[in-house]
Amino acid sequence: MSTEPRMLKESFTRLESRSDKAMSYFYGRLFAAEPRLRALFPIALDTQRERFFHALTRIVWSQDNPEDLASHLARLGRDHRRYGVTAEHYAAVEDALLATLRLFARDMWSPRAEKAWTDAYRSAAATMIEAAERDAAAAPPWWAAEVVEHDRRADDLAVLTLSPERPLPFAPGQYVTVQTSRWPRVWRPYSIANAPRSDGRLRLHVRARPGGWVSGALVRATGTGDTLLLGPATGTMTLGPDSRRDLLLVAGGTGLAPVKALAEQAVAAGRRRDVRLLVGARTERDLYDLADLRLLESAYPWVRVLPVLSDEPDFRGLRGTPADVLADLDGWDGGWDDRDAYIAGPVPMVRRTVAELQRLGMPLERVHHDLLKAEE
Ligand SMILES: NC(=O)C1=CN([C@@H]2O[C@H](COP(=O)(O)OP(=O)(O)OC[C@H]3O[C@@H](n4cnc5c(N)ncnc54)[C@H](O)[C@@H]3O)[C@@H](O)[C@H]2O)C=CC1
């Protein structure tokens, strides 16, 4: 951590309005100095540039919060293993970063700023390297997994069942990053849609996004027998080991994946706790997993599945978004005192649902989501 957080923030503000240009310059410098590093990155760098800037922003603004900074850096360090980044690469990044700051921070740059950035970068790099080395002793950087089932549930949506070559440990609610052979070095996060199974298989729910390279390839150009690479499971939207409370699970679209995994875990634990699952979707056709959910409901009568449709005014069930439904209920039989909420889906949907639950009096520590992770 830098001893001069203010100095970092002030100089960094100069980059914010020109982040695209600054990041292009950074990668240009980096690859000019170390051409071999180019092979570690995807062919197109636009997402990479955004992510690097996002990571820098978070590092700069977390300087006053050492715990948050350390856990963020440790995760970044572990994540970089899958790109083949090693300790030796960090010096070249330092040079390119300082050259970028020198150029773009202009009037805010000084020997003091240079020292503050050098100290902050070296401390961050040391935390990342240490976390990566610790992780390397315990787990591979990625797992190869065979696609054993590819179930195309809609033109733009598929449910993939994957069999990793060796056990991939995870907790329900977590996600893995995925790389397809079509897009080398491009990794995208997908939540695991099942609780751990004895055969070690994982399910992913994938919607092809317009312009989404990985999602498009997974839905439209992947089939049984193909191999994907999976990064280690991560994410904090999990049930605590002592979790006993009733559950409110709220899903929007493919955000169903992690909450379904949590529902499976809750029923597998064998305790009869009340589980309400609000499944937000646009139209009836978008309820792509309802048949499976109904099976779960009929096997475990204490689970209730409630579809909520936002774009189908004639639907006879619940209409609007999950947040609208919660607002209309204005309370739940039994109240909020003994219930945990888990929410996954589009970012605005998660935000609105969290706000609604707060308004209804649910303590914030009982409301779980993984917003940041889904966006990274
Ligand atoms: N761990 C997580 O939080 C996960 C998040 N996701 C995210 O979930 C999203 C799923 O996308 P789609 O399936 O295309 O969903 P979608 O765009 O079809 O939306 C599904 C439902 O979410 C709600 N919703 C959507 N936009 C909203 C808004 N602006 N305000 C309030 N509610 C809104 C509505 O109920 C809508 O019917 C993706 O962005 C994906 O990244 C997916 C998996 C896991």
The ligand as an SDF file (V2000), in Angstrom:
LIG
                    3D

 44 48  0  0  0  0  0  0  0  0999 V2000
  -23.7360  -14.3390  -10.3660 N   0  0  0  0  0  0  0  0  0  0  0  0
  -24.4870  -13.4760  -11.0490 C   0  0  0  0  0  0  0  0  0  0  0  0
  -24.8800  -12.4180  -10.5480 O   0  0  0  0  0  0  0  0  0  0  0  0
  -24.8860  -13.8220  -12.4200 C   0  0  0  0  0  0  0  0  0  0  0  0
  -25.3020  -12.8120  -13.2570 C   0  0  0  0  0  0  0  0  0  0  0  0
  -25.6620  -13.1110  -14.5140 N   0  0  0  0  0  0  0  0  0  0  0  0
  -26.0330  -11.9940  -15.3580 C   0  0  0  0  0  0  0  0  0  0  0  0
  -27.4360  -12.0700  -15.5500 O   0  0  0  0  0  0  0  0  0  0  0  0
  -27.7730  -11.4820  -16.7830 C   0  0  0  0  0  0  0  0  0  0  0  0
  -28.7690  -12.3860  -17.4630 C   0  0  0  0  0  0  0  0  0  0  0  0
  -29.1280  -11.8850  -18.6850 O   0  0  0  0  0  0  0  0  0  0  0  0
  -30.4300  -12.3560  -19.4680 P   0  0  0  0  0  0  0  0  0  0  0  0
  -30.6200  -13.8140  -19.2880 O   0  0  0  0  0  0  0  0  0  0  0  0
  -30.2820  -11.8330  -20.8530 O   0  0  0  0  0  0  0  0  0  0  0  0
  -31.5690  -11.5800  -18.6710 O   0  0  0  0  0  0  0  0  0  0  0  0
  -32.7030  -10.6120  -19.2830 P   0  0  0  0  0  0  0  0  0  0  0  0
  -32.0930   -9.3850  -19.8030 O   0  0  0  0  0  0  0  0  0  0  0  0
  -33.5720  -11.4510  -20.1670 O   0  0  0  0  0  0  0  0  0  0  0  0
  -33.5080  -10.2110  -17.9600 O   0  0  0  0  0  0  0  0  0  0  0  0
  -34.1360  -11.1990  -17.1490 C   0  0  0  0  0  0  0  0  0  0  0  0
  -35.0170  -10.5100  -16.1420 C   0  0  0  0  0  0  0  0  0  0  0  0
  -34.2260   -9.6770  -15.2880 O   0  0  0  0  0  0  0  0  0  0  0  0
  -35.0210   -8.5520  -14.8900 C   0  0  0  0  0  0  0  0  0  0  0  0
  -34.4150   -7.3090  -15.4050 N   0  0  0  0  0  0  0  0  0  0  0  0
  -33.7260   -7.1300  -16.5600 C   0  0  0  0  0  0  0  0  0  0  0  0
  -33.3530   -5.8440  -16.6960 N   0  0  0  0  0  0  0  0  0  0  0  0
  -33.8160   -5.1940  -15.6000 C   0  0  0  0  0  0  0  0  0  0  0  0
  -33.7560   -3.8450  -15.1440 C   0  0  0  0  0  0  0  0  0  0  0  0
  -33.1440   -2.8790  -15.8550 N   0  0  0  0  0  0  0  0  0  0  0  0
  -34.3550   -3.5360  -13.9410 N   0  0  0  0  0  0  0  0  0  0  0  0
  -34.9650   -4.4900  -13.2130 C   0  0  0  0  0  0  0  0  0  0  0  0
  -35.0570   -5.7870  -13.5960 N   0  0  0  0  0  0  0  0  0  0  0  0
  -34.4930   -6.1250  -14.7680 C   0  0  0  0  0  0  0  0  0  0  0  0
  -36.3910   -8.7230  -15.5080 C   0  0  0  0  0  0  0  0  0  0  0  0
  -37.1570   -9.4130  -14.5620 O   0  0  0  0  0  0  0  0  0  0  0  0
  -36.0680   -9.5930  -16.7120 C   0  0  0  0  0  0  0  0  0  0  0  0
  -37.1900  -10.3280  -17.1410 O   0  0  0  0  0  0  0  0  0  0  0  0
  -26.4680  -11.2620  -17.5520 C   0  0  0  0  0  0  0  0  0  0  0  0
  -26.1590   -9.9030  -17.4780 O   0  0  0  0  0  0  0  0  0  0  0  0
  -25.4450  -12.0540  -16.7380 C   0  0  0  0  0  0  0  0  0  0  0  0
  -24.1720  -11.4550  -16.7740 O   0  0  0  0  0  0  0  0  0  0  0  0
  -25.7120  -14.3840  -14.9800 C   0  0  0  0  0  0  0  0  0  0  0  0
  -25.3060  -15.4260  -14.1830 C   0  0  0  0  0  0  0  0  0  0  0  0
  -24.8290  -15.2050  -12.8540 C   0  0  0  0  0  0  0  0  0  0  0  0
  1  2  1  0
  2  3  2  0
  2  4  1  0
  4  5  2  0
  4 44  1  0
  5  6  1  0
  6  7  1  0
  6 42  1  0
  7  8  1  0
  7 40  1  0
  8  9  1  0
  9 10  1  0
  9 38  1  0
 10 11  1  0
 11 12  1  0
 12 13  2  0
 12 14  1  0
 12 15  1  0
 15 16  1  0
 16 17  2  0
 16 18  1  0
 16 19  1  0
 19 20  1  0
 20 21  1  0
 21 22  1  0
 21 36  1  0
 22 23  1  0
 23 24  1  0
 23 34  1  0
 24 25  1  0
 24 33  1  0
 25 26  2  0
 26 27  1  0
 27 28  1  0
 27 33  2  0
 28 29  1  0
 28 30  2  0
 30 31  1  0
 31 32  2  0
 32 33  1  0
 34 35  1  0
 34 36  1  0
 36 37  1  0
 38 39  1  0
 38 40  1  0
 40 41  1  0
 42 43  2  0
 43 44  1  0
M  END
$$$$
